[in-house]
C-alpha cells in the first residue's frame, strides 16, 4: 500500500543554515535527525528566489516563464493544473495547513481543504513591485526587515505556533477516522522569514559576540555586480540598520528563527511518530527560497547567489536511504513531480521535473542541469541561473554575466568573467557552453520582454502606476486572522 505523504515547506530558509549541512553553529537538531533517518539533497534549488513565483511553480510543476506568473503580484490560481489536481483526480485526500501565498481560498488550487491559509494581500499581492522600469519604480520608506529587530514575538511566530497546533489536531482527527486510503498533507511554516523577531530563548542561542563577519561586504571594498546593485537599491536593507549592533541582532534573530522553525518541525515529527501513521508516512522538508543574510551587504532573497537561490531538501521514508547525501542537483519542480508520482498520479507531459525517488536511488549525476529565474521586485531586467556540474552561470539581460566554479569556489568569491577581464580561453568556452544550454530552456531576452509586457498589462489593469503603488503589503505579508 502507498504511504501517506507529509510535505513541510518553510519560508526563506537558507540551505546552509542546517547543522546537517555542516553549518558551524546553527542549531537544527530535529532537521538533523530527519536527515540522519533519510536523504538530504545537498544541491537543491528554487525555480525563483522570491515567494509567490516560487510557490506557483512548486504548485504547477512549471517554470515561472511557463506559468507567466512572474512576481509577488501574480499568485497561483489553479489555472495551471498541478500536483494537487493530479492527486484529486486519483481521489487521494489532499489538504493544506498554513502558508500558501496563492491568490484566494476560493480558487481551485488542488486542495480538498485549506486550514489557516495565508494568501497574498487582498488577492492581488504586491502590485507596486511589478513596476520594474528603472525610471518608474519607487523605493519604499518602510524597512523590509521590520521596524523592530530582536527578541520577542511577532504575528509570524504566533501564526507558526497556530499552524503547528492545527497540524497536531489534524493528525489526531485523521487517526480517529481509520481508513486504508493514503493521504497527503502540506504544511506551510513562515519562519525564518522576516520580520526578524524571535522568542527570547531562541535569540539567546546566538550571542552577538559569537557571530562571524559576513563575506564580501561592500565596506571592505567589494563591488557588487551592476545588476545586483540596481536590484538592491530598490530596498537596500543594509543601509537601514540604525547601528552596527542592530545588524548583529538581525543575524542572531535569523538564526534564532531557524532554530524556532526546527522546534516547530520537531513538534510535528514527534506527533507523527507517536501516531498510528508513524510507519506509513513519508516526509519531505524544504523551503521556497533562501536568504542572503548580509552576504555582499544583501538581505532577503531576490538574486541568484547560493544564499538566496539554494534551498534545503530532506526526504524520509521508503525510497530514501537513511543518512544519504544526494549530490545530484534538484529543484522544487522535482518535488512537484515526486508528490504526484508518490500516489501513482502524473503531472502533464510538459512538466520538466523528475522523481526524487529515482534521483535519490541512482548514482549521483552532478552534470544534471538546474535552472532558476527572477523577474520580480527591484529587477530592472530578468536574471537567470543555470547550475551544471561544477559550473554556475548567472545571466542578466542587458548586463555582463557571472560564472562561478563551485567546486573550487563554493562561496562564490570569484566571478570568473570579472576576474579574467576578457576571459581566459577555457572560461570563455565554458561560458559559451553554459549560455547555449540556458537557451535550450528559454530565450532570456524574449522571456524578459514577455515578463515586462505582462507586468505592464497588470499595472494598467489596476488603473496605472499611481493606483498600483497603493496595492499590496509593503513588506512581509500579514498572516490571516487567528481569532
Secondary structure in CASP SS format (residue, H / E / C, confidence):
PFRMAT SS
TARGET T0000
AUTHOR 0000-0000-0000
METHOD secondary structure of the structure
MODEL  1
X C 1.00
X C 1.00
X C 1.00
X E 1.00
X E 1.00
X E 1.00
X E 1.00
X E 1.00
X E 1.00
X E 1.00
X E 1.00
X C 1.00
X C 1.00
X E 1.00
X C 1.00
X C 1.00
X C 1.00
X C 1.00
X H 1.00
X H 1.00
X H 1.00
X C 1.00
X C 1.00
X C 1.00
X C 1.00
X C 1.00
X C 1.00
X C 1.00
X H 1.00
X H 1.00
X H 1.00
X H 1.00
X H 1.00
X H 1.00
X H 1.00
X H 1.00
X H 1.00
X C 1.00
X E 1.00
X E 1.00
X E 1.00
X C 1.00
X C 1.00
X E 1.00
X E 1.00
X C 1.00
X C 1.00
X C 1.00
X C 1.00
X C 1.00
X H 1.00
X H 1.00
X H 1.00
X H 1.00
X H 1.00
X H 1.00
X H 1.00
X H 1.00
X H 1.00
X H 1.00
X C 1.00
X C 1.00
X C 1.00
X H 1.00
X H 1.00
X H 1.00
X H 1.00
X C 1.00
X C 1.00
X C 1.00
X C 1.00
X C 1.00
X C 1.00
X C 1.00
X C 1.00
X C 1.00
X C 1.00
X C 1.00
X C 1.00
X C 1.00
X C 1.00
X C 1.00
X H 1.00
X H 1.00
X H 1.00
X H 1.00
X H 1.00
X H 1.00
X H 1.00
X C 1.00
X C 1.00
X C 1.00
X E 1.00
X E 1.00
X E 1.00
X E 1.00
X E 1.00
X E 1.00
X E 1.00
X C 1.00
X C 1.00
X C 1.00
X C 1.00
X C 1.00
X C 1.00
X C 1.00
X C 1.00
X C 1.00
X C 1.00
X C 1.00
X C 1.00
X C 1.00
X E 1.00
X E 1.00
X E 1.00
X E 1.00
X E 1.00
X E 1.00
X C 1.00
X C 1.00
X H 1.00
X H 1.00
X H 1.00
X C 1.00
X C 1.00
X C 1.00
X H 1.00
X H 1.00
X H 1.00
X H 1.00
X C 1.00
X C 1.00
X C 1.00
X C 1.00
X C 1.00
X C 1.00
X C 1.00
X C 1.00
X C 1.00
X C 1.00
X C 1.00
X C 1.00
X C 1.00
X C 1.00
X C 1.00
X C 1.00
X C 1.00
X C 1.00
X C 1.00
X E 1.00
X E 1.00
X C 1.00
X C 1.00
X C 1.00
X H 1.00
X H 1.00
X H 1.00
X H 1.00
X H 1.00
X H 1.00
X H 1.00
X H 1.00
X H 1.00
X H 1.00
X H 1.00
X H 1.00
X H 1.00
X H 1.00
X H 1.00
X H 1.00
X H 1.00
X H 1.00
X H 1.00
X H 1.00
X H 1.00
X C 1.00
X C 1.00
X C 1.00
X C 1.00
X C 1.00
X C 1.00
X C 1.00
X E 1.00
X E 1.00
X E 1.00
X E 1.00
X E 1.00
X E 1.00
X E 1.00
X E 1.00
X E 1.00
X E 1.00
X C 1.00
X C 1.00
X C 1.00
X C 1.00
X E 1.00
X E 1.00
X C 1.00
X H 1.00
X H 1.00
X H 1.00
X H 1.00
X C 1.00
X C 1.00
X C 1.00
X C 1.00
X H 1.00
X H 1.00
X H 1.00
X C 1.00
X C 1.00
X C 1.00
X C 1.00
X C 1.00
X C 1.00
X C 1.00
X H 1.00
X H 1.00
X H 1.00
X C 1.00
X C 1.00
X C 1.00
X C 1.00
X C 1.00
X H 1.00
X H 1.00
X H 1.00
X H 1.00
X H 1.00
X H 1.00
X H 1.00
X H 1.00
X C 1.00
X C 1.00
X C 1.00
X H 1.00
X H 1.00
X H 1.00
X H 1.00
X C 1.00
X C 1.00
X C 1.00
X H 1.00
X H 1.00
X H 1.00
X H 1.00
X H 1.00
X H 1.00
X H 1.00
X H 1.00
X H 1.00
X H 1.00
X H 1.00
X H 1.00
X H 1.00
X H 1.00
X H 1.00
X H 1.00
X H 1.00
X H 1.00
X H 1.00
X H 1.00
X H 1.00
X H 1.00
X H 1.00
X H 1.00
X H 1.00
X H 1.00
X H 1.00
X H 1.00
X H 1.00
X H 1.00
X C 1.00
X C 1.00
X C 1.00
X C 1.00
X C 1.00
X C 1.00
X C 1.00
X E 1.00
X E 1.00
X E 1.00
X E 1.00
X E 1.00
X E 1.00
X E 1.00
X C 1.00
X C 1.00
X C 1.00
X C 1.00
X C 1.00
X C 1.00
X C 1.00
X H 1.00
X H 1.00
X H 1.00
X C 1.00
X C 1.00
X C 1.00
X C 1.00
X C 1.00
X C 1.00
X C 1.00
X C 1.00
X H 1.00
X H 1.00
X H 1.00
X H 1.00
X E 1.00
X E 1.00
X C 1.00
X E 1.00
X E 1.00
X E 1.00
X E 1.00
X E 1.00
X C 1.00
X C 1.00
X E 1.00
X C 1.00
X C 1.00
X C 1.00
X E 1.00
X E 1.00
X E 1.00
X C 1.00
X C 1.00
X C 1.00
X E 1.00
X E 1.00
X H 1.00
X H 1.00
X H 1.00
X H 1.00
X H 1.00
X H 1.00
X H 1.00
X H 1.00
X H 1.00
X H 1.00
X H 1.00
X C 1.00
X C 1.00
X C 1.00
X C 1.00
X C 1.00
X C 1.00
X C 1.00
X C 1.00
X C 1.00
X C 1.00
X C 1.00
X C 1.00
X C 1.00
X H 1.00
X H 1.00
X H 1.00
X H 1.00
X H 1.00
X H 1.00
X C 1.00
X C 1.00
X C 1.00
X C 1.00
X C 1.00
X C 1.00
X C 1.00
X C 1.00
X E 1.00
X E 1.00
X E 1.00
X E 1.00
X E 1.00
X C 1.00
X C 1.00
X C 1.00
X C 1.00
X C 1.00
X C 1.00
X C 1.00
X C 1.00
X E 1.00
X E 1.00
X E 1.00
X E 1.00
X E 1.00
X E 1.00
X C 1.00
X C 1.00
X E 1.00
X E 1.00
X E 1.00
X E 1.00
X E 1.00
X E 1.00
X C 1.00
X C 1.00
X C 1.00
X C 1.00
X C 1.00
X E 1.00
X E 1.00
X E 1.00
X E 1.00
X C 1.00
X C 1.00
X C 1.00
X C 1.00
X C 1.00
X C 1.00
X C 1.00
X C 1.00
X C 1.00
X C 1.00
X H 1.00
X H 1.00
X H 1.00
X H 1.00
X H 1.00
X C 1.00
X C 1.00
X C 1.00
X C 1.00
X H 1.00
X H 1.00
X H 1.00
X H 1.00
X H 1.00
X H 1.00
X H 1.00
X H 1.00
X H 1.00
X H 1.00
X H 1.00
X H 1.00
X H 1.00
X H 1.00
X H 1.00
X H 1.00
X H 1.00
X C 1.00
X C 1.00
X H 1.00
X H 1.00
X H 1.00
X H 1.00
X H 1.00
X H 1.00
X H 1.00
X H 1.00
X H 1.00
X H 1.00
X H 1.00
X H 1.00
X H 1.00
X H 1.00
X H 1.00
X H 1.00
X H 1.00
X H 1.00
X C 1.00
X C 1.00
X C 1.00
X H 1.00
X H 1.00
X H 1.00
X H 1.00
X C 1.00
X C 1.00
X C 1.00
X C 1.00
X C 1.00
X C 1.00
X C 1.00
X C 1.00
X C 1.00
X C 1.00
X C 1.00
X C 1.00
X C 1.00
X C 1.00
X C 1.00
END
